[in-house]
Amino acid sequence: MAIIMQTSSIIFSLILLLTASVTGNAVYAQERIRIATAGGLSIVPVWVMQDKGLLTKRGVTAEIVQIASSPVAIQAMLSGEVEAIVTSAATLVTSRLAGADVTMIMSTTPTFPSVLMAVKSITDVHQLRGKAGGVNRFGSNTDFGLRLVLRKNAIDPDKDVKLIQVGGTAQMVAAISRGLIQFALFNEPFVREAEKLGFKTLIDVPSQKIPFHWNGVLTKESALKARRPVFSRLTLALIEAIYVFKTEKEWTKALIGRYLKVNDAESLERAYNSLKTILPETPSPTPDGVKTLLDDIAVKNPKAAAANPKDFVDMSFVEEVERSGFIKQLYGR
């Protein structure tokens, strides 16, 4: 095992050395990778990586595919249509418990970016009982996230409330305006839109700092064995993308506006600030971010109760970057 780890570190160090000294593609044999994303604001680091060419300069051409929901994304990866997906611990846990070959190598959003909002007539979280809440799709990030937040506040999502699939953000806003739902999780920049419709924040979930990998890079363990250098470069590129996000505010806000089709200055400012406080300089996929969900579903799923959170993550990629000094170099430390 020690020999394998040492060899892996040597390979990674060579990749890092080449990355630092060459910005073009001449040194690398050009590689390709298909990555599926499912989500909105929380996948901004992927957009930064693509628009800044941070993976391209490391000799890898990425095709980024936007997929409607996490369940669809994981199926695309397991079927071989894509090699990696950027989605949540919920997708990771449910898939691996079902026997899928899947692991997380980065956690780009290690806690909830969402706030729990409700119509203005609801002033306390316990008043949600008997009301209808919206999720994108059952089994999606918003579904698992909302259920977990409700349970943490002594509300049974299966008995005390009614959850409805409404689709994407536009459909969520429409469901609110038509009175079909009375509460939901919202991310910036759409929190402001919900406020305009009379919704208000009941729980500022990010402030609770609940360990939960809202978004991270998932792939198959077999893919890591076959193409480890490519995933090492992807790790480097996304870590640099987070740095760009944190240090190039106006450029990043313009990027968010373009991808999310938002042009309201206040909404963009709020979106940027909300994600900046969450994005980690060192995006390690810690077992704690998996344990939160395993503990939550263990009552109904014996496999979750018996599972070891460490088995769901591969921290070696981020650890190698950290040991190399690349992150300290980026931030001038």
N, C-alpha and C positions, 0 to 999 in steps of 0.2 A: 504493500500500500504506500509506504514512504517513497519508494522509487517512482511509483505512478504519479504521486503528488508532486515530486520534485521535477519530473519530466514535464508535467502540465505547467508548472510555474515557469520553467525555462522557455517553453513555447510561448506562453503569454508575454514574457519579458521581451522576446524577440519581436512579437507583434507590436508591443508598445514602443519599442525602439524605432521600428520602421515608421510607425504612425507619427512619432515626434519629429522625425527627420525628413519625411517626405509627405507633401500634401497632395501630390498627384497619384495616379494609379499605376505608374510604370513598374514599381517594385512588386506589386501584387499580381498574382494570377487572378483575373477578374472573376468574382463569384456573384451569384444571384441568390436572393432569398425573398420569399413571399410572406408578408406579415398581414394578418387581419386585425382590425381594431373594432371594438364595440364600445361606444361611449361618446361623450361630448368633451367638455372642458378638461377632464382629467387625462385625456390622451394628448394634450398639447405637446409634451416632450417628443412624441413621435412626429408631429407636424414640424416642429423645430428641426429635428434631425433631418427630415426629408428636404425642407426648404433651404437649409444651410449646407446641405450636401455632406453632412458629418459622417455618414456611412460610406458614401461614394468615395470620399477622399481616402478611405481605408480599403479601397479595392472591392467593395461590395455594392452591387446594385440592388436596391430594395424596391419591390412592388408592394405598395400599401393598399390594402383592400378594406373598404368600410363595410361592415356587416351589421345588420339591424339589431342583433341581440347576441348575448354571450352564448346561449345554447346552440345557436346556429354556428357561431365562430368555432366552438370546440369540435363540433361535428366536421367542420371544414378541415381542421387540423388533423383530427384522427383519421380522416379519409385520405389525407395526403395532398389536399388542394392547397394548403398553406403549411409553412413550416413552423410558424410561431404566431401566437395571438397575444394581444394586449387586453387583458380583462381581469376579472376579480378572483379572490380566494374562494368565493362561492362556487365558481365554475371549476376551479382547481379541486376543491374538496369533494364535490359531488361526483366528479368524473373519476377521480382516483379511487374513491370508495367503491365505485362501480367496477373497478378493475382496469381503468384506462392507464396507458403509459403516458403520464403527464407530470410535469414538475414546474416549479416557478424559479426563475434564475435572477429576477430583479423585482423590486417593489417600488414602482414610481409614485404611487399614492398610498402611503401606509396607514391611512385612517380615513374616516368618512369625510368627504368634501361637502356633503349635503346638509341642509337644514330641514327639519320637519315643519311643514307649514299647514295651516288650517284656515277655514273661513273665519272671519272676524267675530262671529257669534260664539266661537269656541275659545275659551280663555284658559283652559286647563287641559293637560294631556288626557286626564281621565274622562273628560267629556267626549272623547273620540268613540267611546263605546256606543254601538248602535249606528255608527256612521260608516260611510263608504270612502275607501282610500284608493288611489290610483297607482298602478305599477306599469312599467313598459310592457313586460311579458312575464308570465309565471316562469320562475327559474332564472330570471335575469338578475343583474346586479341590484336594480331598484327593488325587486321583489324580496330577495334575501335581506338586503339592507333594511328595508322598512320593517320586515318581520322581526329582525333582530332588535331594532330600536324600540319597537312596541313591547317586545317581551322584557327588555331591560327596564321598561316603565310599567311593568305589571299588567300589561294588556295582552290577552291571547289573540293573535292575529287570525286564528281559525274560528274562534267562538265569539269574541267580543266585537269584531268589526267585519265588514265585508270588503274584500279587496277585488278590484276590477282591472282587467287588462285594457289599457287605453292606447298603446302604441308609443310613438316617440314624443318629443317635447311639444310639437305643434298640436298633437292629438290630446296631450295632457292639458294644455292651456284651454283647448276647446271643451274638454270634459268639465273643467272648472267653470267656465263661463256658462255652460248649459246646466250646471247644478248636478251633474252626474256623480261627482266626487266631492268630498268635503275636506280631504287632507291628502298629502303626498310628500315625498322627499323631493326637494328641488336643489339644483346646483346653480351657482352663478354661471352665466349672466342672466339666467331666467328667473332668479329670485325676485328681481325688480319687476319683471312682467307679472309675476304672481301677486306681488304687492299692489300693482295697479288694478288687479281684479278683486281686491279686497281680502287677499290672504295675508296672514301674518305669521311670523315665526313662533312656534311653540317651543322647539328645542334646537339650540345651536349645537348640533352634533359634533362638528369639528373641535369645539372647545373642550369636549369631554375626552378627547385624545384616546378613543377606544382603539386598541391595536386590531386592525382589520385591513388586509390588503385589498383596497378598493380597486386598484389597478396594478398590474404587474405583467411581466413577460413570461408567458407559459410556452413550453414546448415539450416534445417527447424526449424521454431519456435516451432513446435510441438515436434521435437526431443529434443530441449532444455528443454522443460517442463517435458518430460518423463525421461531424463537422464542427468540432469544438473551436477551431480557430475563427470560424465565421461568427459564432455566438460570442466569442471573446471580443471581436471587433464591434459587434452590435452593442455589447455592454459598454464599451468605451464610448461609442457614439451617443448613446442615450444619456450617459453621465455628463458628457460634454453638452448635450442639449439642455439638460437641467441647468447647467452653469449659464448658458446663453439666456435661458428664460429669466434667471435671477438677475442678470447683469445688463440685458438689453430690453428694458421695459417697454419703450415706445414701439420698437420693432415687433416685440412679442404681442402687444395689445393689437397692433394692426393685423397680425397673423390670426389671432383669435377672432377678430371681427370678420376677416375674410372667410375663415372656415365655418364659423357658426352663423354667418350672415347677420351680424349684429353691428350697428353703426352708432348706437347711443353711447356717448362718451362716458357717462356715469356707470352704465352697465359694464363697459369694458374695463374701467378702473376697478370696479368691485370684483369682477371676474379675475383679473390679474392678481389683485391683492389676496383674494381668498385662496388661490392655488399656491401662491408664493410661500405662504406660511406653512403649507403642508409638504411641498416637494422637498425630499431629503437630498442633501449633498451626496450622501452615501446610501444609495437605494438598496439596502440589503433586505432580502426576503426572510425576515426572522420567523421562527416557529410561532412566536406569540401572535402574529397576525393571522395564523391559521387556527391556533388554539381557540381563539374567540368564537369562531364559527363551529368548530368541532364540539365545544362545550355546549353551544346553543342547540345543536341538533341531536346531541347524544341521547336525550330522553326518548326520542322516537327512532333513533338509528343505532343499534348495538355496535355496528362497525365503527361509527364515529367515537363511541365511548372507549373502544379498545385501541383506537389509532394513535400513533405517535406523531405529533405535529412536525418533528424533524424530518420525517420521511417524505414530506410534501414539498420540501424546498431544497434547492442546491445553492448554497451560499458561496461556493468557491469562486464563481466568476467575479462577483463584487469584491470579495476578499482579496483576490489577486490584483485587482485594480487599486485597492486601498494600499496594499503592501508595496506596490510599485512607486507610490508617491505621486501618481498622476492627479489625484483629487487635490492634494495640497498644492501642487504646481498650478492647477487651474485657478485656485482661489488666492494664490500668492502667499502661501504660508510656509 
